[in-house]
Amino acid sequence: MNQELERHYVRHPSDVPISWSLDEMAIAGSEYLKNVSEGGLAFMSHTRANPGAIVAIHIPAIDPQIILRGMVVWCAPEAGQFEVGVRFIDANNHFSMRMVEQICHIEHFKKEIFATEGRALSGEEAALEWVHRYARDFPK
């Protein structure tokens, strides 16, 4: 792994569910983001992805629905799964920036709900509740 490339952007932890495809073939099972930044993301997968492969990533909790394209830059075994690092193909893409912003808001919302209401939400629960409450007001 290239540490300089890996640390170029601030990473935000997340456990929001995603789906992804490789070479036009859908990957079965639910996967979860591990972290996200302006330059890319990492997720845990039951399937190995080879560096250099082009992937399409769909994050159901993000509104409006988008598909992000990226290139696998690394894939490492971790706890019986694989941690997959993806660099957005167009790091200046408006949609990737919007996705990062929404995920940061969702993670903040999750912490706020725990602090104020004592409810411990999963990433998926927080995303669904945040989208229901705030997505319509999120800048387009």
N, CA, C and O atoms as CSV, one atom per row, in Angstrom:
chain,resi,resn,atom,element,x,y,z
A,1,MET,N,N,0.826,-1.180,0.000
A,1,MET,CA,C,0.000,0.000,0.000
A,1,MET,C,C,0.869,1.242,0.000
A,1,MET,O,O,1.861,1.311,0.726
A,2,ASN,N,N,0.506,2.210,-0.802
A,2,ASN,CA,C,1.227,3.459,-0.858
A,2,ASN,C,C,0.680,4.379,0.237
A,2,ASN,O,O,-0.430,4.897,0.115
A,3,GLN,N,N,1.460,4.582,1.309
A,3,GLN,CA,C,0.996,5.386,2.444
A,3,GLN,C,C,0.676,6.817,2.019
A,3,GLN,O,O,-0.276,7.406,2.531
A,4,GLU,N,N,1.441,7.383,1.105
A,4,GLU,CA,C,1.176,8.752,0.665
A,4,GLU,C,C,-0.184,8.856,-0.004
A,4,GLU,O,O,-0.944,9.781,0.284
A,5,LEU,N,N,-0.506,7.913,-0.899
A,5,LEU,CA,C,-1.811,7.892,-1.556
A,5,LEU,C,C,-2.909,7.621,-0.544
A,5,LEU,O,O,-3.969,8.246,-0.585
A,6,GLU,N,N,-2.656,6.693,0.362
A,6,GLU,CA,C,-3.652,6.290,1.346
A,6,GLU,C,C,-4.022,7.447,2.272
A,6,GLU,O,O,-5.175,7.528,2.696
A,7,ARG,N,N,-3.104,8.334,2.599
A,7,ARG,CA,C,-3.339,9.401,3.565
A,7,ARG,C,C,-3.581,10.759,2.923
A,7,ARG,O,O,-3.599,11.767,3.630
A,8,HIS,N,N,-3.767,10.820,1.615
A,8,HIS,CA,C,-3.936,12.089,0.917
A,8,HIS,C,C,-5.204,12.821,1.347
A,8,HIS,O,O,-5.206,14.051,1.394
A,9,TYR,N,N,-6.261,12.117,1.657
A,9,TYR,CA,C,-7.531,12.705,2.062
A,9,TYR,C,C,-7.880,12.276,3.483
A,9,TYR,O,O,-7.468,11.209,3.939
A,10,VAL,N,N,-8.637,13.111,4.170
A,10,VAL,CA,C,-9.125,12.756,5.497
A,10,VAL,C,C,-10.176,11.668,5.339
A,10,VAL,O,O,-11.096,11.800,4.532
A,11,ARG,N,N,-10.038,10.584,6.114
A,11,ARG,CA,C,-10.986,9.489,6.042
A,11,ARG,C,C,-12.000,9.613,7.175
A,11,ARG,O,O,-11.649,9.943,8.308
A,12,HIS,N,N,-13.258,9.343,6.853
A,12,HIS,CA,C,-14.326,9.387,7.830
A,12,HIS,C,C,-14.848,7.979,8.020
A,12,HIS,O,O,-15.267,7.347,7.051
A,13,PRO,N,N,-14.836,7.459,9.266
A,13,PRO,CA,C,-15.341,6.104,9.491
A,13,PRO,C,C,-16.832,6.015,9.196
A,13,PRO,O,O,-17.568,6.986,9.371
A,14,SER,N,N,-17.263,4.863,8.756
A,14,SER,CA,C,-18.668,4.667,8.435
A,14,SER,C,C,-18.992,3.188,8.447
A,14,SER,O,O,-18.116,2.349,8.241
A,15,ASP,N,N,-20.250,2.872,8.689
A,15,ASP,CA,C,-20.686,1.477,8.566
A,15,ASP,C,C,-21.982,1.417,7.758
A,15,ASP,O,O,-22.849,0.581,8.014
A,16,VAL,N,N,-22.100,2.315,6.782
A,16,VAL,CA,C,-23.279,2.394,5.926
A,16,VAL,C,C,-23.229,1.254,4.909
A,16,VAL,O,O,-22.171,0.987,4.340
A,17,PRO,N,N,-24.360,0.576,4.670
A,17,PRO,CA,C,-24.364,-0.535,3.711
A,17,PRO,C,C,-24.183,-0.062,2.267
A,17,PRO,O,O,-24.632,1.021,1.888
A,18,ILE,N,N,-23.525,-0.889,1.486
A,18,ILE,CA,C,-23.327,-0.620,0.060
A,18,ILE,C,C,-23.569,-1.905,-0.723
A,18,ILE,O,O,-23.638,-2.995,-0.157
A,19,SER,N,N,-23.696,-1.751,-2.033
A,19,SER,CA,C,-23.602,-2.890,-2.934
A,19,SER,C,C,-22.590,-2.495,-3.993
A,19,SER,O,O,-22.400,-1.311,-4.270
A,20,TRP,N,N,-21.947,-3.480,-4.579
A,20,TRP,CA,C,-20.947,-3.168,-5.598
A,20,TRP,C,C,-20.917,-4.236,-6.658
A,20,TRP,O,O,-21.337,-5.373,-6.440
A,21,SER,N,N,-20.416,-3.853,-7.802
A,21,SER,CA,C,-20.297,-4.819,-8.890
A,21,SER,C,C,-18.912,-4.701,-9.510
A,21,SER,O,O,-18.272,-3.650,-9.478
A,22,LEU,N,N,-18.485,-5.802,-10.065
A,22,LEU,CA,C,-17.171,-5.918,-10.668
A,22,LEU,C,C,-17.347,-6.578,-12.019
A,22,LEU,O,O,-17.944,-7.651,-12.113
A,23,ASP,N,N,-16.835,-5.950,-13.066
A,23,ASP,CA,C,-16.943,-6.530,-14.404
A,23,ASP,C,C,-18.380,-6.897,-14.762
A,23,ASP,O,O,-18.641,-7.972,-15.301
A,24,GLU,N,N,-19.312,-5.988,-14.454
A,24,GLU,CA,C,-20.731,-6.156,-14.789
A,24,GLU,C,C,-21.399,-7.309,-14.051
A,24,GLU,O,O,-22.520,-7.686,-14.392
A,25,MET,N,N,-20.731,-7.881,-13.040
A,25,MET,CA,C,-21.312,-8.981,-12.296
A,25,MET,C,C,-21.602,-8.500,-10.875
A,25,MET,O,O,-20.692,-8.060,-10.173
A,26,ALA,N,N,-22.837,-8.578,-10.455
A,26,ALA,CA,C,-23.195,-8.143,-9.103
A,26,ALA,C,C,-22.542,-9.067,-8.080
A,26,ALA,O,O,-22.473,-10.281,-8.270
A,27,ILE,N,N,-22.076,-8.480,-7.016
A,27,ILE,CA,C,-21.489,-9.241,-5.929
A,27,ILE,C,C,-22.603,-9.514,-4.919
A,27,ILE,O,O,-23.294,-8.589,-4.492
A,28,ALA,N,N,-22.778,-10.765,-4.543
A,28,ALA,CA,C,-23.860,-11.139,-3.629
A,28,ALA,C,C,-23.528,-10.742,-2.208
A,28,ALA,O,O,-22.359,-10.687,-1.825
A,29,GLY,N,N,-24.554,-10.465,-1.430
A,29,GLY,CA,C,-24.386,-10.191,-0.011
A,29,GLY,C,C,-24.264,-8.715,0.295
A,29,GLY,O,O,-23.928,-7.905,-0.569
A,30,SER,N,N,-24.544,-8.383,1.539
A,30,SER,CA,C,-24.431,-7.005,1.987
A,30,SER,C,C,-22.994,-6.719,2.372
A,30,SER,O,O,-22.337,-7.534,3.019
A,31,GLU,N,N,-22.530,-5.590,1.982
A,31,GLU,CA,C,-21.199,-5.129,2.348
A,31,GLU,C,C,-21.362,-3.809,3.087
A,31,GLU,O,O,-22.406,-3.165,2.982
A,32,TYR,N,N,-20.348,-3.405,3.826
A,32,TYR,CA,C,-20.429,-2.179,4.603
A,32,TYR,C,C,-19.190,-1.325,4.389
A,32,TYR,O,O,-18.063,-1.818,4.358
A,33,LEU,N,N,-19.439,-0.020,4.241
A,33,LEU,CA,C,-18.325,0.910,4.176
A,33,LEU,C,C,-17.523,0.813,5.458
A,33,LEU,O,O,-18.083,0.605,6.534
A,34,LYS,N,N,-16.232,0.961,5.348
A,34,LYS,CA,C,-15.383,1.038,6.533
A,34,LYS,C,C,-14.997,2.498,6.752
A,34,LYS,O,O,-15.028,2.994,7.878
A,35,ASN,N,N,-14.633,3.178,5.672
A,35,ASN,CA,C,-14.370,4.608,5.745
A,35,ASN,C,C,-14.506,5.209,4.360
A,35,ASN,O,O,-14.503,4.499,3.354
A,36,VAL,N,N,-14.624,6.527,4.323
A,36,VAL,CA,C,-14.817,7.227,3.066
A,36,VAL,C,C,-14.085,8.554,3.135
A,36,VAL,O,O,-13.972,9.152,4.206
A,37,SER,N,N,-13.584,9.021,1.988
A,37,SER,CA,C,-12.922,10.319,1.893
A,37,SER,C,C,-13.261,10.922,0.536
A,37,SER,O,O,-13.952,10.302,-0.273
A,38,GLU,N,N,-12.775,12.122,0.297
A,38,GLU,CA,C,-13.020,12.744,-1.002
A,38,GLU,C,C,-12.397,11.944,-2.136
A,38,GLU,O,O,-12.895,11.980,-3.261
A,39,GLY,N,N,-11.321,11.227,-1.860
A,39,GLY,CA,C,-10.614,10.509,-2.908
A,39,GLY,C,C,-11.076,9.086,-3.143
A,39,GLY,O,O,-10.789,8.512,-4.194
A,40,GLY,N,N,-11.787,8.504,-2.185
A,40,GLY,CA,C,-12.204,7.122,-2.356
A,40,GLY,C,C,-12.850,6.579,-1.099
A,40,GLY,O,O,-13.322,7.330,-0.245
A,41,LEU,N,N,-12.860,5.255,-1.002
A,41,LEU,CA,C,-13.482,4.617,0.142
A,41,LEU,C,C,-12.876,3.245,0.349
A,41,LEU,O,O,-12.171,2.721,-0.514
A,42,ALA,N,N,-13.160,2.675,1.505
A,42,ALA,CA,C,-12.775,1.298,1.800
A,42,ALA,C,C,-14.010,0.594,2.331
A,42,ALA,O,O,-14.827,1.191,3.033
A,43,PHE,N,N,-14.138,-0.682,1.987
A,43,PHE,CA,C,-15.256,-1.461,2.483
A,43,PHE,C,C,-14.820,-2.885,2.754
A,43,PHE,O,O,-13.819,-3.363,2.221
A,44,MET,N,N,-15.596,-3.552,3.597
A,44,MET,CA,C,-15.349,-4.948,3.914
A,44,MET,C,C,-16.173,-5.802,2.960
A,44,MET,O,O,-17.334,-5.501,2.684
A,45,SER,N,N,-15.560,-6.872,2.458
A,45,SER,CA,C,-16.237,-7.736,1.500
A,45,SER,C,C,-15.895,-9.196,1.761
A,45,SER,O,O,-14.828,-9.521,2.282
A,46,HIS,N,N,-16.816,-10.057,1.391
A,46,HIS,CA,C,-16.558,-11.491,1.437
A,46,HIS,C,C,-15.848,-11.948,0.164
A,46,HIS,O,O,-15.409,-13.093,0.063
A,47,THR,N,N,-15.741,-11.035,-0.807
A,47,THR,CA,C,-15.159,-11.355,-2.109
A,47,THR,C,C,-13.883,-10.556,-2.331
A,47,THR,O,O,-13.841,-9.353,-2.073
A,48,ARG,N,N,-12.846,-11.228,-2.810
A,48,ARG,CA,C,-11.590,-10.552,-3.146
A,48,ARG,C,C,-11.796,-9.717,-4.417
A,48,ARG,O,O,-12.499,-10.135,-5.338
A,49,ALA,N,N,-11.186,-8.556,-4.452
A,49,ALA,CA,C,-11.200,-7.702,-5.646
A,49,ALA,C,C,-9.747,-7.406,-6.005
A,49,ALA,O,O,-8.979,-6.960,-5.153
A,50,ASN,N,N,-9.370,-7.645,-7.238
A,50,ASN,CA,C,-7.990,-7.452,-7.655
A,50,ASN,C,C,-7.674,-5.987,-7.907
A,50,ASN,O,O,-8.463,-5.285,-8.539
A,51,PRO,N,N,-6.518,-5.511,-7.415
A,51,PRO,CA,C,-6.116,-4.135,-7.713
A,51,PRO,C,C,-6.120,-3.883,-9.218
A,51,PRO,O,O,-5.693,-4.722,-10.011
A,52,GLY,N,N,-6.615,-2.700,-9.587
A,52,GLY,CA,C,-6.731,-2.330,-10.993
A,52,GLY,C,C,-8.121,-2.575,-11.551
A,52,GLY,O,O,-8.475,-2.030,-12.597
A,53,ALA,N,N,-8.908,-3.383,-10.869
A,53,ALA,CA,C,-10.271,-3.668,-11.338
A,53,ALA,C,C,-11.141,-2.423,-11.192
A,53,ALA,O,O,-10.999,-1.669,-10.230
A,54,ILE,N,N,-12.029,-2.215,-12.138
A,54,ILE,CA,C,-12.982,-1.110,-12.093
A,54,ILE,C,C,-14.260,-1.628,-11.435
A,54,ILE,O,O,-14.783,-2.677,-11.811
A,55,VAL,N,N,-14.751,-0.883,-10.455
A,55,VAL,CA,C,-15.948,-1.284,-9.730
A,55,VAL,C,C,-16.989,-0.168,-9.778
A,55,VAL,O,O,-16.660,1.011,-9.912
A,56,ALA,N,N,-18.250,-0.572,-9.666
A,56,ALA,CA,C,-19.368,0.364,-9.540
A,56,ALA,C,C,-19.920,0.174,-8.132
A,56,ALA,O,O,-20.181,-0.950,-7.705
A,57,ILE,N,N,-20.093,1.277,-7.417
A,57,ILE,CA,C,-20.540,1.223,-6.033
A,57,ILE,C,C,-21.857,1.970,-5.902
A,57,ILE,O,O,-21.999,3.104,-6.358
A,58,HIS,N,N,-22.810,1.310,-5.270
A,58,HIS,CA,C,-24.127,1.901,-5.049
A,58,HIS,C,C,-24.333,1.982,-3.545
A,58,HIS,O,O,-24.132,1.001,-2.829
A,59,ILE,N,N,-24.735,3.159,-3.067
A,59,ILE,CA,C,-24.990,3.352,-1.644
A,59,ILE,C,C,-26.475,3.668,-1.507
A,59,ILE,O,O,-26.884,4.809,-1.723
A,60,PRO,N,N,-27.287,2.675,-1.151
A,60,PRO,CA,C,-28.739,2.867,-1.127
A,60,PRO,C,C,-29.207,4.014,-0.236
A,60,PRO,O,O,-30.243,4.619,-0.514
A,61,ALA,N,N,-28.464,4.329,0.833
A,61,ALA,CA,C,-28.898,5.369,1.766
A,61,ALA,C,C,-28.714,6.784,1.222
A,61,ALA,O,O,-29.289,7.726,1.768
A,62,ILE,N,N,-27.932,6.953,0.165
A,62,ILE,CA,C,-27.660,8.291,-0.359
A,62,ILE,C,C,-28.792,8.717,-1.282
A,62,ILE,O,O,-29.257,7.941,-2.116
A,63,ASP,N,N,-29.228,9.961,-1.121
A,63,ASP,CA,C,-30.326,10.513,-1.901
A,63,ASP,C,C,-29.840,11.776,-2.595
A,63,ASP,O,O,-29.347,12.669,-1.906
A,64,PRO,N,N,-29.945,11.911,-3.917
A,64,PRO,CA,C,-30.535,10.958,-4.850
A,64,PRO,C,C,-29.589,9.778,-5.090
A,64,PRO,O,O,-28.385,9.864,-4.848
A,65,GLN,N,N,-30.168,8.680,-5.571
A,65,GLN,CA,C,-29.402,7.469,-5.833
A,65,GLN,C,C,-28.334,7.727,-6.887
A,65,GLN,O,O,-28.611,8.302,-7.940
A,66,ILE,N,N,-27.118,7.296,-6.594
A,66,ILE,CA,C,-26.019,7.448,-7.535
A,66,ILE,C,C,-25.210,6.160,-7.569
A,66,ILE,O,O,-25.261,5.348,-6.645
A,67,ILE,N,N,-24.476,5.994,-8.636
A,67,ILE,CA,C,-23.519,4.898,-8.740
A,67,ILE,C,C,-22.164,5.543,-8.945
A,67,ILE,O,O,-21.974,6.324,-9.877
A,68,LEU,N,N,-21.226,5.216,-8.077
A,68,LEU,CA,C,-19.873,5.752,-8.154
A,68,LEU,C,C,-18.967,4.731,-8.811
A,68,LEU,O,O,-19.055,3.536,-8.527
A,69,ARG,N,N,-18.102,5.199,-9.684
A,69,ARG,CA,C,-17.136,4.315,-10.316
A,69,ARG,C,C,-15.777,4.560,-9.692
A,69,ARG,O,O,-15.388,5.694,-9.411
A,70,GLY,N,N,-15.068,3.462,-9.484
A,70,GLY,CA,C,-13.750,3.579,-8.886
A,70,GLY,C,C,-12.852,2.447,-9.323
A,70,GLY,O,O,-13.285,1.501,-9.982
A,71,MET,N,N,-11.594,2.560,-8.943
A,71,MET,CA,C,-10.614,1.532,-9.251
A,71,MET,C,C,-10.093,0.963,-7.938
A,71,MET,O,O,-9.729,1.707,-7.028
A,72,VAL,N,N,-10.062,-0.355,-7.850
A,72,VAL,CA,C,-9.510,-1.015,-6.668
A,72,VAL,C,C,-8.014,-0.721,-6.636
A,72,VAL,O,O,-7.296,-1.004,-7.595
A,73,VAL,N,N,-7.547,-0.146,-5.517
A,73,VAL,CA,C,-6.121,0.141,-5.388
A,73,VAL,C,C,-5.425,-0.829,-4.447
A,73,VAL,O,O,-4.206,-0.992,-4.512
A,74,TRP,N,N,-6.193,-1.476,-3.572
A,74,TRP,CA,C,-5.637,-2.514,-2.717
A,74,TRP,C,C,-6.758,-3.393,-2.183
A,74,TRP,O,O,-7.918,-2.989,-2.119
A,75,CYS,N,N,-6.378,-4.604,-1.801
A,75,CYS,CA,C,-7.324,-5.555,-1.225
A,75,CYS,C,C,-6.527,-6.410,-0.242
A,75,CYS,O,O,-5.574,-7.087,-0.627
A,76,ALA,N,N,-6.927,-6.373,1.036
A,76,ALA,CA,C,-6.161,-7.072,2.064
A,76,ALA,C,C,-7.071,-7.963,2.898
A,76,ALA,O,O,-8.168,-7.548,3.271
A,77,PRO,N,N,-6.624,-9.192,3.197
A,77,PRO,CA,C,-7.407,-10.059,4.066
A,77,PRO,C,C,-7.526,-9.442,5.461
A,77,PRO,O,O,-6.565,-8.878,5.986
A,78,GLU,N,N,-8.724,-9.558,6.054
A,78,GLU,CA,C,-8.936,-9.055,7.412
A,78,GLU,C,C,-10.088,-9.822,8.051
A,78,GLU,O,O,-11.222,-9.764,7.577
A,79,ALA,N,N,-9.794,-10.525,9.106
A,79,ALA,CA,C,-10.795,-11.235,9.907
A,79,ALA,C,C,-11.732,-12.101,9.064
A,79,ALA,O,O,-12.950,-12.042,9.234
A,80,GLY,N,N,-11.174,-12.898,8.165
A,80,GLY,CA,C,-11.979,-13.802,7.354
A,80,GLY,C,C,-12.688,-13.150,6.181
A,80,GLY,O,O,-13.445,-13.812,5.471
A,81,GLN,N,N,-12.455,-11.867,5.968
A,81,GLN,CA,C,-13.019,-11.134,4.832
A,81,GLN,C,C,-11.878,-10.406,4.123
A,81,GLN,O,O,-10.702,-10.696,4.344
A,82,PHE,N,N,-12.249,-9.463,3.274
A,82,PHE,CA,C,-11.268,-8.631,2.597
A,82,PHE,C,C,-11.636,-7.171,2.802
A,82,PHE,O,O,-12.798,-6.785,2.668
A,83,GLU,N,N,-10.635,-6.365,3.126
A,83,GLU,CA,C,-10.831,-4.923,3.129
A,83,GLU,C,C,-10.394,-4.439,1.750
A,83,GLU,O,O,-9.264,-4.681,1.325
A,84,VAL,N,N,-11.297,-3.755,1.059
A,84,VAL,CA,C,-11.060,-3.328,-0.314
A,84,VAL,C,C,-10.958,-1.804,-0.348
A,84,VAL,O,O,-11.872,-1.107,0.093
A,85,GLY,N,N,-9.856,-1.295,-0.868
A,85,GLY,CA,C,-9.648,0.147,-1.015
A,85,GLY,C,C,-9.917,0.567,-2.447
A,85,GLY,O,O,-9.369,-0.016,-3.382
A,86,VAL,N,N,-10.756,1.573,-2.621
A,86,VAL,CA,C,-11.165,2.035,-3.946
A,86,VAL,C,C,-10.879,3.524,-4.078
A,86,VAL,O,O,-11.205,4.308,-3.187
A,87,ARG,N,N,-10.274,3.905,-5.183
A,87,ARG,CA,C,-10.070,5.323,-5.510
A,87,ARG,C,C,-11.115,5.723,-6.533
A,87,ARG,O,O,-11.280,5.056,-7.555
A,88,PHE,N,N,-11.826,6.819,-6.258
A,88,PHE,CA,C,-12.795,7.294,-7.234
A,88,PHE,C,C,-12.073,7.592,-8.532
A,88,PHE,O,O,-10.972,8.142,-8.524
A,89,ILE,N,N,-12.684,7.233,-9.642
A,89,ILE,CA,C,-12.060,7.467,-10.941
A,89,ILE,C,C,-11.980,8.966,-11.218
A,89,ILE,O,O,-10.993,9.447,-11.775
A,90,ASP,N,N,-13.013,9.696,-10.831
A,90,ASP,CA,C,-12.996,11.150,-10.979
A,90,ASP,C,C,-13.145,11.748,-9.587
A,90,ASP,O,O,-14.260,11.989,-9.123
A,91,ALA,N,N,-12.003,11.991,-8.916
A,91,ALA,CA,C,-12.034,12.485,-7.537
A,91,ALA,C,C,-12.667,13.859,-7.434
A,91,ALA,O,O,-13.054,14.265,-6.338
A,92,ASN,N,N,-12.786,14.593,-8.534
A,92,ASN,CA,C,-13.409,15.916,-8.500
A,92,ASN,C,C,-14.898,15.847,-8.823
A,92,ASN,O,O,-15.561,16.879,-8.923
A,93,ASN,N,N,-15.410,14.665,-8.981
A,93,ASN,CA,C,-16.801,14.461,-9.338
A,93,ASN,C,C,-17.720,15.016,-8.253
A,93,ASN,O,O,-17.535,14.735,-7.069
A,94,HIS,N,N,-18.700,15.799,-8.662
A,94,HIS,CA,C,-19.662,16.402,-7.743
A,94,HIS,C,C,-20.383,15.334,-6.920
A,94,HIS,O,O,-20.634,15.536,-5.732
A,95,PHE,N,N,-20.715,14.211,-7.534
A,95,PHE,CA,C,-21.458,13.170,-6.833
A,95,PHE,C,C,-20.626,12.522,-5.729
A,95,PHE,O,O,-21.156,12.209,-4.664
A,96,SER,N,N,-19.329,12.316,-5.969
A,96,SER,CA,C,-18.513,11.716,-4.916
A,96,SER,C,C,-18.391,12.673,-3.739
A,96,SER,O,O,-18.411,12.237,-2.588
A,97,MET,N,N,-18.268,13.953,-4.003
A,97,MET,CA,C,-18.216,14.946,-2.929
A,97,MET,C,C,-19.526,14.951,-2.153
A,97,MET,O,O,-19.517,15.002,-0.923
A,98,ARG,N,N,-20.628,14.900,-2.847
A,98,ARG,CA,C,-21.945,14.899,-2.209
A,98,ARG,C,C,-22.109,13.657,-1.332
A,98,ARG,O,O,-22.642,13.742,-0.225
A,99,MET,N,N,-21.656,12.516,-1.820
A,99,MET,CA,C,-21.741,11.287,-1.056
A,99,MET,C,C,-20.931,11.393,0.228
A,99,MET,O,O,-21.411,11.012,1.296
A,100,VAL,N,N,-19.720,11.899,0.138
A,100,VAL,CA,C,-18.883,12.060,1.324
A,100,VAL,C,C,-19.567,12.990,2.320
A,100,VAL,O,O,-19.601,12.703,3.517
A,101,GLU,N,N,-20.105,14.090,1.838
A,101,GLU,CA,C,-20.800,15.033,2.723
A,101,GLU,C,C,-21.980,14.365,3.421
A,101,GLU,O,O,-22.155,14.519,4.630
A,102,GLN,N,N,-22.789,13.626,2.667
A,102,GLN,CA,C,-23.945,12.981,3.272
A,102,GLN,C,C,-23.528,11.951,4.317
A,102,GLN,O,O,-24.139,11.872,5.383
A,103,ILE,N,N,-22.515,11.177,4.032
A,103,ILE,CA,C,-22.076,10.171,4.992
A,103,ILE,C,C,-21.543,10.837,6.260
A,103,ILE,O,O,-21.778,10.343,7.363
A,104,CYS,N,N,-20.836,11.942,6.113
A,104,CYS,CA,C,-20.368,12.676,7.298
A,104,CYS,C,C,-21.551,13.177,8.125
A,104,CYS,O,O,-21.530,13.095,9.353
A,105,HIS,N,N,-22.574,13.690,7.458
A,105,HIS,CA,C,-23.772,14.146,8.160
A,105,HIS,C,C,-24.461,12.977,8.872
A,105,HIS,O,O,-24.917,13.119,10.006
A,106,ILE,N,N,-24.533,11.842,8.213
A,106,ILE,CA,C,-25.174,10.660,8.795
A,106,ILE,C,C,-24.407,10.198,10.034
A,106,ILE,O,O,-25.018,9.881,11.055
A,107,GLU,N,N,-23.084,10.158,9.953
A,107,GLU,CA,C,-22.283,9.748,11.104
A,107,GLU,C,C,-22.442,10.739,12.259
A,107,GLU,O,O,-22.534,10.328,13.416
A,108,HIS,N,N,-22.476,12.029,11.958
A,108,HIS,CA,C,-22.706,13.044,12.997
A,108,HIS,C,C,-24.089,12.849,13.616
A,108,HIS,O,O,-24.243,12.927,14.835
A,109,PHE,N,N,-25.081,12.600,12.788
A,109,PHE,CA,C,-26.452,12.372,13.244
A,109,PHE,C,C,-26.509,11.164,14.183
A,109,PHE,O,O,-27.170,11.207,15.221
A,110,LYS,N,N,-25.811,10.089,13.812
A,110,LYS,CA,C,-25.793,8.872,14.625
A,110,LYS,C,C,-25.240,9.170,16.021
A,110,LYS,O,O,-25.797,8.713,17.020
A,111,LYS,N,N,-24.151,9.932,16.093
A,111,LYS,CA,C,-23.545,10.297,17.378
A,111,LYS,C,C,-24.457,11.230,18.172
A,111,LYS,O,O,-24.581,11.096,19.389
A,112,GLU,N,N,-25.090,12.169,17.485
A,112,GLU,CA,C,-25.997,13.113,18.139
A,112,GLU,C,C,-27.198,12.394,18.749
A,112,GLU,O,O,-27.593,12.703,19.873
A,113,ILE,N,N,-27.776,11.452,18.032
A,113,ILE,CA,C,-28.925,10.693,18.533
A,113,ILE,C,C,-28.524,9.895,19.780
A,113,ILE,O,O,-29.286,9.814,20.743
A,114,PHE,N,N,-27.339,9.316,19.753
A,114,PHE,CA,C,-26.880,8.567,20.918
A,114,PHE,C,C,-26.690,9.494,22.113
A,114,PHE,O,O,-27.092,9.166,23.229
A,115,ALA,N,N,-26.073,10.658,21.877
A,115,ALA,CA,C,-25.805,11.604,22.965
A,115,ALA,C,C,-27.083,12.214,23.538
A,115,ALA,O,O,-27.186,12.409,24.749
A,116,THR,N,N,-28.052,12.515,22.679
A,116,THR,CA,C,-29.261,13.208,23.145
A,116,THR,C,C,-30.407,12.271,23.527
A,116,THR,O,O,-31.202,12.586,24.413
A,117,GLU,N,N,-30.490,11.113,22.854
A,117,GLU,CA,C,-31.623,10.210,23.093
A,117,GLU,C,C,-31.213,8.856,23.663
A,117,GLU,O,O,-32.060,8.073,24.093
A,118,GLY,N,N,-29.911,8.585,23.663
A,118,GLY,CA,C,-29.446,7.295,24.162
A,118,GLY,C,C,-29.703,6.137,23.215
A,118,GLY,O,O,-29.521,4.980,23.593
A,119,ARG,N,N,-30.127,6.431,21.980
A,119,ARG,CA,C,-30.372,5.361,20.993
A,119,ARG,C,C,-29.083,5.089,20.232
A,119,ARG,O,O,-28.475,6.009,19.684
A,120,ALA,N,N,-28.668,3.840,20.198
A,120,ALA,CA,C,-27.487,3.439,19.436
A,120,ALA,C,C,-27.956,2.922,18.083
A,120,ALA,O,O,-28.444,1.797,17.978
A,121,LEU,N,N,-27.808,3.743,17.050
A,121,LEU,CA,C,-28.244,3.379,15.704
A,121,LEU,C,C,-27.104,2.734,14.935
A,121,LEU,O,O,-25.947,3.124,15.086
A,122,SER,N,N,-27.431,1.748,14.110
A,122,SER,CA,C,-26.440,1.209,13.175
A,122,SER,C,C,-26.261,2.241,12.067
A,122,SER,O,O,-27.033,3.196,11.976
A,123,GLY,N,N,-25.258,2.055,11.234
A,123,GLY,CA,C,-25.067,2.959,10.103
A,123,GLY,C,C,-26.279,2.977,9.193
A,123,GLY,O,O,-26.687,4.033,8.709
A,124,GLU,N,N,-26.854,1.805,8.960
A,124,GLU,CA,C,-28.024,1.712,8.085
A,124,GLU,C,C,-29.231,2.414,8.704
A,124,GLU,O,O,-29.937,3.153,8.017
A,125,GLU,N,N,-29.473,2.187,10.000
A,125,GLU,CA,C,-30.603,2.838,10.671
A,125,GLU,C,C,-30.435,4.358,10.671
A,125,GLU,O,O,-31.387,5.093,10.408
A,126,ALA,N,N,-29.222,4.824,10.967
A,126,ALA,CA,C,-28.964,6.268,10.974
A,126,ALA,C,C,-29.158,6.856,9.584
A,126,ALA,O,O,-29.736,7.932,9.440
A,127,ALA,N,N,-28.678,6.157,8.559
A,127,ALA,CA,C,-28.818,6.661,7.188
A,127,ALA,C,C,-30.282,6.767,6.799
A,127,ALA,O,O,-30.700,7.776,6.231
A,128,LEU,N,N,-31.065,5.741,7.097
A,128,LEU,CA,C,-32.486,5.778,6.735
A,128,LEU,C,C,-33.216,6.896,7.461
A,128,LEU,O,O,-34.031,7.599,6.865
A,129,GLU,N,N,-32.924,7.063,8.752
A,129,GLU,CA,C,-33.592,8.107,9.527
A,129,GLU,C,C,-33.139,9.497,9.076
A,129,GLU,O,O,-33.958,10.408,8.960
A,130,TRP,N,N,-31.841,9.661,8.821
A,130,TRP,CA,C,-31.327,10.957,8.364
A,130,TRP,C,C,-31.936,11.327,7.013
A,130,TRP,O,O,-32.368,12.463,6.814
A,131,VAL,N,N,-31.972,10.368,6.085
A,131,VAL,CA,C,-32.554,10.631,4.759
A,131,VAL,C,C,-34.009,11.045,4.902
A,131,VAL,O,O,-34.451,11.998,4.261
A,132,HIS,N,N,-34.754,10.335,5.738
A,132,HIS,CA,C,-36.171,10.657,5.945
A,132,HIS,C,C,-36.338,12.077,6.507
A,132,HIS,O,O,-37.238,12.810,6.097
A,133,ARG,N,N,-35.468,12.453,7.443
A,133,ARG,CA,C,-35.603,13.761,8.092
A,133,ARG,C,C,-35.012,14.925,7.293
A,133,ARG,O,O,-35.606,16.002,7.234
A,134,TYR,N,N,-33.834,14.708,6.672
A,134,TYR,CA,C,-33.062,15.850,6.173
A,134,TYR,C,C,-32.699,15.851,4.687
A,134,TYR,O,O,-32.302,16.895,4.170
A,135,ALA,N,N,-32.816,14.746,3.995
A,135,ALA,CA,C,-32.320,14.687,2.608
A,135,ALA,C,C,-32.987,15.698,1.698
A,135,ALA,O,O,-32.331,16.251,0.816
A,136,ARG,N,N,-34.262,15.953,1.885
A,136,ARG,CA,C,-34.937,16.900,0.991
A,136,ARG,C,C,-34.360,18.313,1.113
A,136,ARG,O,O,-34.452,19.104,0.174
A,137,ASP,N,N,-33.762,18.632,2.277
A,137,ASP,CA,C,-33.174,19.953,2.494
A,137,ASP,C,C,-31.681,19.998,2.212
A,137,ASP,O,O,-31.063,21.061,2.279
A,138,PHE,N,N,-31.099,18.840,1.894
A,138,PHE,CA,C,-29.663,18.794,1.614
A,138,PHE,C,C,-29.394,19.472,0.282
A,138,PHE,O,O,-30.070,19.165,-0.700
A,139,PRO,N,N,-28.421,20.391,0.212
A,139,PRO,CA,C,-28.168,21.118,-1.053
A,139,PRO,C,C,-27.947,20.177,-2.227
A,139,PRO,O,O,-27.217,19.191,-2.128
A,140,LYS,N,N,-28.592,20.502,-3.335
A,140,LYS,CA,C,-28.490,19.685,-4.553
A,140,LYS,C,C,-27.226,20.039,-5.314
A,140,LYS,O,O,-26.958,19.462,-6.368
